[in-house]
Amino acid sequence: MAANAEFRGMKVFLAQLNPHIGNFEANTARIVDALRRAGEQGADLAVFPELCVCGYPPRDLLEFDDFIRRCEASIDEIRRHTLQVAAIVGAPARNPDPRGKDLFNAAWLLHGGEVKAVVHKTLLPTYDVFDEYRYFEPAYAWQVVPFRGHRIALTVCEDIWNLGDDPLYRVSPMDRLMAEHPDLMVNISASPFSYGHDADRRAVVRGNVLRYGLPMVYANAVGAQTEIVFDGGSLVYDDAGGLVAALSCFREDEALVDTADLYPSRAAGRSAPGPMATDGPAAPPSAPPDILRHLADAQHIAQVREALLLGIRDYFSKMGFRSAIIGSSGGIDSAVTLALACEALGPANVRAVLMPSPFSSGHSVDDALELSRLLGNPCDVIPIAGPYDSLLHTLSPVFGDTPFGIAEENLQSRIRGNLLMAVANKFGHILLNTSNKSELATGYGTLYGDMAGGLSVLGDLYKTQVYALAEDINRRHGTIPANILEKAPSAELRPNQRDSDSLPDYPVLDPVLFLYIEGRLGPAQIAAAGNDTALVGRILRMVNANEYKRNQFCPIIRVSGKAFGVGRRMPIVARHLS
């Protein structure tokens, strides 16, 4: 603790908000309303998440001057409401130096109707879903922010993550700020959800506390922005590394803390913990049995369920959509998607359409009907035998007497896609896609057929996880019929078809996919983890050869550390391992 820190405690209001990208009126009103509540509770300072004024990630909207002017107008409006309570809010700031990028990612301290300080983010991530160096200039000066007797080390998200023995960046902002003798750390963040990441986040926040011997107030965003889910879980740690406050996950929340309670080391008459190294996140599992346990971990699956529900709700509410449509096949993927959509949107707002073909089994139709009965959602049955026969007749001069094959199989899937989109267009529904990550990885899906949709609910979940999620849903609600869980998965596009006809069994397939996609391991390393060499080669060829399909897929709600989409950018025409 700094020698000059004999001061009264300061009450800090932690405001975990769900902003809407580009919705300046709503975001500003939310911040102003939170400032009012903070004032009613006697707060001195309210702390809000990273880029909460415009929403995160704004991406190429940052290239529009009008967008930046509206950010500035929002800051101007918010500052008018800081006569009683100061605010730390996240918003872009212009770079006055013509050298470098035109903008900084900034934390603004507003108080007394004035801008008191603007702190720039130093560490600009470009990995996974992040693109910050595309838009922002990194900070090149570091100073503490004085406020109410405190000397605040104010940082933005990634600025506190440069810990461990293999740091990603050469500069650590907190190392620079320690020369300014701060006594309190405040970090505003937009840290996305992935299962298990909350433990990493707590370890990083606490690691900073123990390294620098200072308490930390950490404000994280919550809410879904298309494919990226932010889970909140904002934190306050005292200078001894004790957890003082932890806000809820997956919903807006707030808390009031008194900084007088954040210095137990001082109260005990001893110095705060000295600088120390911190370990990074735990290493991912490597052996197939460990991976399967990791993927199906009950705590992870419970988090995934909450993330998917938030992802569906926010996609619909922020886009102004009201109702969903789902192709219901009687299989596990459509059943889990339907159950989640009904919970997120209400059963009356989710329409299921069964489209049996000549190869659909009777029990699949019965299972799908029973599922909708248990969920209470509207359901239609539209057989496709008629249009299928008609198209085969139309194509017969071209197909001739060639044997039945994948063209005939995919024709059924594309008929279903057309019917679903027709009903969606007619009644204003949004089609939710039901493909899982195992299928997307291996190309086991039909472009413009079962790969159609406006949002993918399960596209970042391996089949192993889909089954685990179904079991979690049934423990809570009991709405998925047992037969859907027990029968062998099948696309039912030809007689007696099983997924295992085209793919390795999922308990064998999913660990290899995990090691390649999440682990970024090569074929030799994956084989050395206990997988058959020839099988590994076959699986990796499938993954790389089907990049063109994934490139045309809809947005996927991200729940893992490496989802298909904006977080995994692979060239389509690459020869590597294909």
C-alpha positions as a printed Julia matrix, in Angstrom:
578×3 Matrix{Float64}:
   0.0     0.0     0.0
   1.34    3.46   -0.85
   2.73    5.5     2.03
   0.43    8.45    1.32
  -2.73    6.37    1.38
  -4.25    7.53    4.67
  -7.74    8.26    3.37
 -11.33    7.32    3.94
 -12.82    4.43    2.05
 -14.38    5.0    -1.36
 -17.61    3.27   -2.36
 -17.39    1.68   -5.79
 -20.49    0.58   -7.71
 -19.74   -2.29  -10.09
 -22.18   -2.24  -13.03
 -22.18   -5.37  -15.21
 -24.22   -4.35  -18.26
 -25.37   -5.98  -21.51
 -24.78   -3.37  -24.25
 -26.12   -3.56  -27.8
 -23.58   -2.77  -30.52
 -24.34    0.59  -32.1
 -27.49    1.17  -30.02
 -26.17    4.37  -28.49
 -29.48    5.58  -27.1
 -30.17    2.34  -25.22
 -26.58    1.9   -24.03
 -26.36    5.46  -22.78
 -29.71    5.22  -21.03
 -28.57    2.02  -19.32
 -25.38    3.66  -18.08
 -27.2     6.78  -16.87
 -29.8     4.67  -15.07
 -27.03    2.68  -13.38
 -25.44    5.96  -12.26
 -28.76    6.93  -10.69
 -28.89    3.65   -8.76
 -25.27    4.09   -7.74
 -26.08    7.52   -6.35
 -29.03    6.17   -4.4
 -26.64    3.72   -2.72
 -24.12    6.4    -1.84
 -21.46    5.36   -4.36
 -18.51    7.61   -5.21
 -17.54    5.81   -8.41
 -19.35    3.53  -10.86
 -17.32    1.17  -13.03
 -18.67   -0.15  -16.35
 -17.31   -2.71  -18.9
 -15.0    -2.21  -21.88
 -16.49   -0.33  -24.86
 -19.87   -0.36  -23.12
 -20.82    2.91  -24.82
 -20.83    1.36  -28.31
 -20.86   -2.38  -27.54
 -18.11   -4.95  -28.1
 -16.89   -5.91  -30.68
 -17.85   -2.99  -32.98
 -15.5    -4.26  -35.7
 -15.53   -2.23  -38.94
 -18.14    0.17  -37.57
 -15.08    1.81  -36.02
 -14.04    2.86  -39.52
 -17.05    5.18  -39.82
 -16.5     8.69  -38.51
 -20.22    8.99  -37.8
 -19.97    6.0   -35.46
 -17.12    7.64  -33.52
 -19.01   10.94  -33.33
 -21.96    9.12  -31.8
 -19.63    7.51  -29.25
 -18.39   11.0   -28.37
 -21.95   12.31  -28.11
 -22.79    9.47  -25.71
 -19.74   10.28  -23.57
 -20.88   13.91  -23.56
 -24.34   12.85  -22.36
 -23.02   10.5   -19.68
 -20.65   13.12  -18.24
 -23.63   15.4   -17.57
 -24.89   12.77  -15.13
 -21.67   12.51  -13.11
 -22.18   15.49  -10.82
 -22.8    13.13   -7.92
 -21.18    9.83   -8.92
 -18.08    9.48  -11.09
 -18.07    6.93  -13.91
 -15.43    4.82  -15.61
 -16.82    3.8   -18.99
 -15.34    2.16  -22.06
 -15.44    3.91  -25.45
 -13.13    4.63  -28.39
 -10.94    7.74  -28.17
  -9.35    9.57  -31.1
  -5.58    9.52  -31.5
  -4.4    13.14  -31.97
  -1.03   11.98  -33.33
  -1.22   11.44  -37.12
   1.17    8.51  -36.7
  -0.4     5.15  -35.95
  -4.05    4.13  -35.87
  -6.71    6.82  -35.59
  -8.29    5.4   -32.42
  -7.51    4.09  -28.97
  -9.59    1.58  -27.03
 -10.08    3.7   -23.93
 -11.37    3.89  -20.38
 -12.9     7.3   -19.62
 -13.11    8.73  -16.1
 -16.01   11.2   -15.96
 -16.76   13.28  -12.85
 -18.35   16.56  -11.97
 -19.68   16.87  -15.48
 -16.14   16.76  -16.89
 -13.76   14.31  -18.54
 -11.11   13.82  -15.86
  -8.93   11.2   -17.56
  -8.75    9.01  -20.65
  -6.65    5.86  -20.31
  -5.66    3.91  -23.42
  -5.49    0.14  -23.73
  -1.96   -1.17  -24.25
  -2.31   -4.83  -25.18
  -4.42   -5.31  -28.3
  -5.26   -8.97  -28.93
  -5.42  -10.36  -32.44
  -5.92  -14.04  -31.63
  -9.13  -16.06  -31.83
 -12.16  -13.72  -32.12
 -10.16  -10.55  -31.46
  -9.11   -7.98  -34.1
  -8.17   -5.0   -31.98
  -4.88   -4.07  -33.63
  -6.84   -3.72  -36.87
  -8.51   -0.63  -35.4
  -6.66    0.65  -32.34
  -3.29    2.17  -31.51
  -1.64    0.73  -28.38
  -0.96    3.05  -25.45
   2.53    4.51  -25.29
   2.3     6.31  -21.92
   1.16    5.05  -18.51
  -0.05    7.12  -15.59
  -2.19    6.41  -12.55
  -5.52    8.2   -12.22
  -6.02   10.1    -8.95
  -9.53   10.01   -7.52
 -10.87   10.55   -3.99
  -7.51    9.95   -2.34
  -6.82    6.79   -4.38
  -4.21    6.38   -7.07
  -5.95    4.08   -9.55
  -4.07    1.83  -11.95
  -6.75    1.79  -14.67
  -6.39   -0.86  -17.36
  -8.53   -2.4   -20.09
  -9.2    -6.16  -20.42
  -6.12   -7.77  -22.05
  -3.82   -5.4   -20.16
  -3.92   -7.71  -17.12
  -3.47  -11.01  -19.0
   0.25  -10.76  -19.74
   1.27  -13.13  -16.93
   3.09  -16.44  -16.69
   6.37  -17.76  -18.04
   5.48  -17.29  -21.73
   3.86  -13.83  -21.99
   2.3   -12.91  -25.31
   3.42   -9.27  -25.18
   6.72   -7.51  -24.48
   5.13   -4.75  -22.39
   3.06   -5.23  -19.23
   1.05   -2.08  -18.41
   0.88   -2.86  -14.68
   4.67   -3.11  -14.51
   4.85    0.41  -15.91
   2.08    1.72  -13.67
   3.73    0.4   -10.5
   6.35    3.13  -10.91
   3.49    5.6   -10.3
   2.72    4.03   -6.89
  -0.93    3.03   -7.37
  -3.0     1.68   -4.48
  -5.99    0.24   -6.38
  -6.34   -1.62   -9.7
  -9.46   -1.18  -11.84
  -9.88   -3.2   -15.02
 -12.79   -2.82  -17.44
 -13.25   -5.81  -19.67
 -15.18   -7.57  -22.42
 -13.88  -11.1   -21.87
 -15.85  -13.69  -23.9
 -17.23  -16.91  -22.52
 -15.85  -20.34  -23.21
 -16.5   -23.3   -20.94
 -13.99  -23.34  -18.1
 -12.75  -19.84  -18.92
 -14.29  -18.36  -15.76
 -11.71  -20.24  -13.7
  -8.89  -18.89  -15.9
 -10.29  -15.37  -15.51
 -10.41  -15.6   -11.73
  -6.87  -16.95  -11.69
  -5.65  -14.02  -13.79
  -7.4   -11.38  -11.7
  -6.18  -12.91   -8.44
  -2.73  -13.42   -9.99
  -2.47   -9.68  -10.62
  -3.54   -8.98   -7.05
  -0.85  -11.26   -5.65
   1.79  -10.07   -8.09
   1.35   -6.37   -7.39
  -0.01   -6.46   -3.84
  -3.03   -4.32   -4.75
  -6.79   -4.96   -4.67
  -8.65   -5.1    -7.98
 -12.11   -4.09   -9.17
 -12.83   -6.01  -12.38
 -15.93   -5.15  -14.48
 -16.78   -7.59  -17.26
 -19.45   -7.33  -19.95
 -22.38   -9.7   -20.17
 -24.65  -10.61  -23.08
 -24.38  -12.1   -26.54
 -23.28  -10.22  -29.66
 -24.22  -12.58  -32.53
 -21.79  -15.48  -32.04
 -19.79  -14.17  -29.08
 -21.21  -14.63  -25.58
 -19.97  -12.56  -22.64
 -20.72  -14.19  -19.31
 -20.09  -11.35  -16.86
 -18.84  -12.75  -13.58
 -17.3    -9.41  -12.56
 -14.97   -9.61   -9.54
 -13.5    -7.7    -6.62
 -10.41   -9.02   -4.78
  -8.75   -7.52   -1.73
  -5.0    -6.96   -1.5
  -4.46  -10.34    0.18
  -6.08  -12.2    -2.74
  -9.4   -12.71   -0.98
 -12.59  -12.67   -3.05
 -14.79   -9.79   -1.86
 -17.49   -9.8    -4.55
 -18.42  -11.96   -7.54
 -21.29  -10.89   -9.75
 -23.65  -13.3   -11.46
 -22.88  -15.02  -14.72
 -25.02  -14.72  -17.85
 -27.16  -11.82  -16.62
 -26.82   -8.16  -15.75
 -25.82   -7.56  -12.15
 -24.35   -4.93   -9.86
 -22.64   -4.63   -6.5
 -21.42   -1.93   -4.13
 -18.04   -2.35   -2.4
 -16.13   -0.1    -0.02
 -12.44    0.2    -0.71
 -11.87    0.43    3.05
 -12.57   -3.32    3.07
  -9.99   -4.11    0.38
  -6.82   -3.78    2.48
  -6.73   -6.6     5.04
  -2.93   -6.67    4.77
  -2.81   -3.06    5.89
  -5.36   -3.62    8.65
  -3.29   -6.52    9.96
  -0.23   -4.32   10.09
   1.7    -6.27    7.49
   2.73   -5.49    3.97
   0.68   -6.79    1.08
   1.98   -9.88   -0.78
   5.02   -9.11   -2.86
   5.4    -9.62   -6.61
   5.1   -13.22   -7.7
   4.84  -15.19  -10.89
   1.52  -16.77  -11.78
   0.71  -19.89  -13.67
  -1.29  -19.7   -16.87
  -4.49  -21.65  -17.55
  -4.41  -25.39  -16.92
  -3.15  -27.49  -19.82
  -5.95  -29.04  -21.92
  -6.47  -32.8   -21.65
  -4.55  -34.9   -24.15
  -5.56  -38.58  -23.94
  -8.9   -39.62  -25.53
 -10.58  -40.77  -22.26
  -9.55  -37.53  -20.54
 -10.88  -35.49  -23.45
 -14.25  -37.24  -23.37
 -14.54  -36.56  -19.64
 -13.53  -32.94  -20.24
 -16.09  -32.45  -23.01
 -18.91  -33.98  -20.98
 -17.95  -32.37  -17.65
 -21.19  -31.54  -15.85
 -20.05  -28.09  -14.73
 -18.91  -27.19  -18.23
 -22.17  -28.42  -19.75
 -24.2   -26.39  -17.25
 -22.25  -23.29  -18.29
 -22.73  -24.13  -21.97
 -26.49  -24.4   -21.49
 -26.63  -20.93  -19.92
 -24.44  -19.5   -22.68
 -26.59  -20.98  -25.45
 -29.79  -19.7   -23.85
 -28.31  -16.21  -23.59
 -27.01  -16.46  -27.15
 -30.46  -17.34  -28.52
 -32.3   -14.72  -26.45
 -29.96  -11.86  -27.29
 -29.76  -12.74  -30.98
 -33.53  -12.56  -31.25
 -34.07   -9.53  -28.99
 -31.23   -7.44  -30.41
 -32.22   -8.23  -33.99
 -35.91   -7.64  -33.33
 -36.92  -11.21  -34.15
 -39.78  -12.88  -32.28
 -40.1   -16.49  -33.4
 -37.97  -19.44  -34.49
 -38.48  -22.43  -36.74
 -36.59  -25.72  -36.48
 -36.53  -28.83  -38.62
 -37.41  -31.59  -36.15
 -36.17  -35.01  -37.18
 -36.54  -37.08  -34.02
 -32.75  -37.02  -33.63
 -30.65  -35.76  -30.75
 -29.4   -32.53  -32.4
 -32.79  -31.15  -33.38
 -34.25  -32.27  -30.03
 -31.63  -30.34  -28.01
 -31.93  -27.29  -30.28
 -35.71  -27.33  -29.95
 -35.59  -27.7   -26.16
 -33.13  -24.8   -25.81
 -35.11  -22.57  -28.15
 -38.35  -23.25  -26.25
 -36.66  -22.38  -22.96
 -35.04  -19.24  -24.39
 -37.98  -17.87  -26.38
 -41.04  -19.59  -24.95
 -42.65  -22.68  -26.53
 -45.33  -20.68  -28.31
 -42.61  -18.82  -30.27
 -40.83  -21.93  -31.58
 -42.3   -23.85  -34.5
 -41.14  -27.38  -35.23
 -41.56  -28.88  -38.71
 -41.3   -32.63  -39.28
 -40.51  -33.57  -42.88
 -40.45  -37.37  -43.18
 -39.02  -38.86  -46.36
 -39.48  -42.37  -47.75
 -36.46  -43.4   -45.62
 -37.63  -41.9   -42.32
 -38.39  -44.45  -39.65
 -41.75  -44.42  -37.95
 -40.19  -44.05  -34.53
 -38.38  -40.87  -35.62
 -41.67  -39.2   -36.45
 -43.22  -40.47  -33.21
 -40.23  -39.28  -31.19
 -40.37  -35.81  -32.74
 -44.11  -35.52  -32.1
 -43.66  -36.64  -28.5
 -40.88  -34.11  -28.02
 -43.11  -31.23  -29.14
 -45.93  -32.52  -26.95
 -43.65  -32.46  -23.91
 -42.24  -29.03  -24.8
 -45.64  -27.58  -25.7
 -44.53  -25.96  -28.95
 -46.49  -25.87  -32.24
 -45.58  -28.61  -34.68
 -46.32  -29.31  -38.35
 -45.81  -32.47  -40.4
 -44.94  -31.96  -44.08
 -44.03  -35.23  -45.86
 -41.48  -34.79  -48.64
 -42.09  -37.98  -50.62
 -44.14  -36.04  -53.23
 -41.61  -33.29  -54.0
 -38.77  -35.83  -53.79
 -40.38  -38.11  -56.41
 -41.18  -35.09  -58.57
 -37.59  -33.88  -58.53
 -36.24  -37.35  -59.26
 -38.59  -37.5   -62.25
 -37.45  -34.05  -63.4
 -33.81  -35.09  -63.07
 -34.22  -38.54  -64.65
 -33.17  -37.41  -68.15
 -29.89  -36.19  -66.66
 -29.37  -38.83  -63.95
 -30.32  -41.68  -66.29
 -29.79  -45.13  -64.81
 -26.92  -44.12  -62.52
 -27.1   -45.8   -59.11
 -28.66  -44.12  -56.06
 -26.0   -42.06  -54.27
 -25.15  -38.9   -52.44
 -26.99  -36.69  -54.94
 -30.27  -38.41  -54.12
 -29.51  -38.25  -50.39
 -28.72  -34.55  -50.48
 -31.8   -33.83  -52.57
 -33.95  -34.77  -49.57
 -32.0   -32.47  -47.28
 -32.28  -29.56  -49.72
 -36.04  -30.09  -50.08
 -36.3   -29.78  -46.31
 -34.18  -26.63  -46.35
 -36.46  -25.11  -48.98
 -39.61  -25.96  -47.05
 -38.24  -24.58  -43.8
 -37.2   -21.33  -45.45
 -40.59  -21.04  -47.18
 -42.44  -21.31  -43.87
 -39.92  -18.99  -42.24
 -40.42  -16.36  -44.94
 -44.19  -16.71  -44.84
 -44.54  -16.19  -41.1
 -41.43  -14.21  -40.18
 -39.58  -16.99  -38.37
 -35.79  -17.31  -38.08
 -34.45  -20.77  -38.9
 -32.23  -22.2   -36.16
 -29.62  -24.6   -37.51
 -29.13  -27.94  -35.71
 -25.7   -29.1   -36.99
 -23.09  -29.99  -34.35
 -19.33  -29.37  -34.35
 -18.43  -32.98  -35.18
 -20.54  -32.79  -38.33
 -19.28  -29.36  -39.33
 -15.68  -30.43  -38.77
 -15.94  -33.46  -41.04
 -18.28  -31.99  -43.65
 -21.1   -34.35  -42.66
 -23.84  -31.99  -43.78
 -25.55  -30.73  -46.93
 -24.94  -27.22  -48.17
 -28.26  -25.39  -48.68
 -29.97  -28.27  -46.91
 -29.44  -29.17  -43.26
 -26.66  -26.54  -43.14
 -29.21  -23.75  -43.76
 -30.13  -21.36  -40.98
 -29.82  -17.9   -39.5
 -28.04  -18.98  -36.32
 -26.27  -22.18  -35.32
 -27.05  -23.26  -31.77
 -24.93  -26.43  -31.51
 -22.17  -25.68  -34.03
 -19.52  -25.33  -31.31
 -20.51  -28.54  -29.49
 -19.12  -31.95  -30.38
 -21.63  -34.79  -30.56
 -20.34  -36.04  -27.22
 -21.31  -32.71  -25.69
 -24.72  -32.68  -27.36
 -25.58  -35.93  -25.59
 -24.29  -34.52  -22.29
 -26.35  -31.38  -22.81
 -29.46  -33.47  -23.52
 -28.95  -35.29  -20.24
 -28.54  -31.96  -18.43
 -31.79  -30.7   -19.98
 -33.6   -33.87  -18.93
 -32.33  -33.59  -15.35
 -33.87  -30.12  -15.25
 -37.03  -30.55  -17.32
 -37.4   -34.16  -18.5
 -38.54  -33.06  -21.96
 -36.41  -35.17  -24.34
 -37.84  -38.68  -24.9
 -35.55  -41.51  -23.84
 -35.62  -43.09  -27.29
 -34.01  -39.99  -28.82
 -31.11  -40.38  -26.39
 -30.74  -44.12  -26.89
 -31.04  -44.74  -30.63
 -28.07  -44.72  -33.0
 -27.68  -41.35  -34.76
 -28.72  -41.36  -38.41
 -29.46  -38.86  -41.15
 -32.06  -41.32  -42.54
 -31.38  -40.42  -46.16
 -31.07  -44.02  -47.33
 -32.24  -47.39  -45.99
 -30.73  -48.4   -42.6
 -28.29  -45.48  -42.64
 -26.14  -44.74  -39.58
 -23.69  -41.89  -38.97
 -21.05  -44.53  -38.31
 -21.31  -45.6   -41.98
 -19.55  -42.37  -42.93
 -17.77  -41.3   -39.74
 -15.79  -42.99  -36.98
 -17.84  -43.52  -33.85
 -18.15  -40.22  -32.0
 -16.22  -41.36  -28.88
 -13.29  -42.03  -31.25
 -13.84  -39.05  -33.57
 -14.38  -36.26  -31.03
 -11.05  -36.56  -29.15
  -9.13  -36.38  -32.44
 -11.12  -33.33  -33.51
 -10.55  -31.69  -30.13
  -6.78  -32.21  -30.28
  -6.64  -30.8   -33.8
  -9.09  -27.88  -33.51
  -8.75  -26.76  -29.89
  -5.28  -28.2   -29.29
  -3.79  -27.21  -32.68
  -1.72  -30.41  -32.7
  -0.3   -32.09  -35.78
  -1.08  -35.67  -36.88
   2.0   -37.21  -35.24
   1.21  -35.58  -31.9
  -2.44  -36.65  -32.08
  -1.43  -40.23  -32.87
   1.07  -40.2   -30.0
  -1.8   -39.32  -27.64
  -3.25  -42.79  -28.23
  -5.05  -42.53  -31.58
  -4.66  -44.74  -34.64
  -2.32  -43.09  -37.15
  -4.33  -43.95  -40.26
  -7.56  -42.85  -38.62
  -6.02  -39.53  -37.58
  -4.93  -38.88  -41.15
  -8.4   -39.68  -42.47
 -10.12  -37.38  -39.96
  -7.77  -34.46  -40.56
  -8.24  -34.76  -44.31
 -12.0   -34.54  -43.81
 -11.62  -31.44  -41.64
  -9.4   -29.56  -44.08
 -11.19  -30.65  -47.24
 -14.5   -29.23  -45.97
 -13.4   -25.7   -45.14
 -15.4   -24.48  -48.14
 -18.6   -25.74  -46.52
 -17.93  -24.05  -43.18
 -17.08  -20.82  -44.97
 -20.7   -20.66  -46.17
 -22.23  -21.53  -42.79
 -24.29  -19.26  -40.57
 -23.0   -17.65  -37.31
 -22.24  -20.17  -34.55
 -22.78  -19.41  -30.87
 -19.26  -19.69  -29.45
 -18.86  -21.77  -26.28
 -15.35  -23.23  -26.69
 -11.9   -21.72  -26.9
 -11.76  -22.39  -30.65
 -15.04  -22.19  -32.54
 -15.56  -22.34  -36.28
 -16.21  -18.9   -37.72
 -14.44  -15.63  -36.89
 -12.21  -17.34  -34.3
 -10.76  -19.94  -36.71
  -9.57  -18.56  -40.03
  -8.35  -21.16  -42.46
  -7.69  -20.83  -46.18
 -10.15  -22.77  -48.3
  -7.7   -23.83  -51.01
  -4.84  -24.92  -48.74
  -3.19  -28.27  -49.47
  -1.99  -28.88  -45.9
  -3.19  -32.25  -44.55
  -6.0   -32.42  -47.1
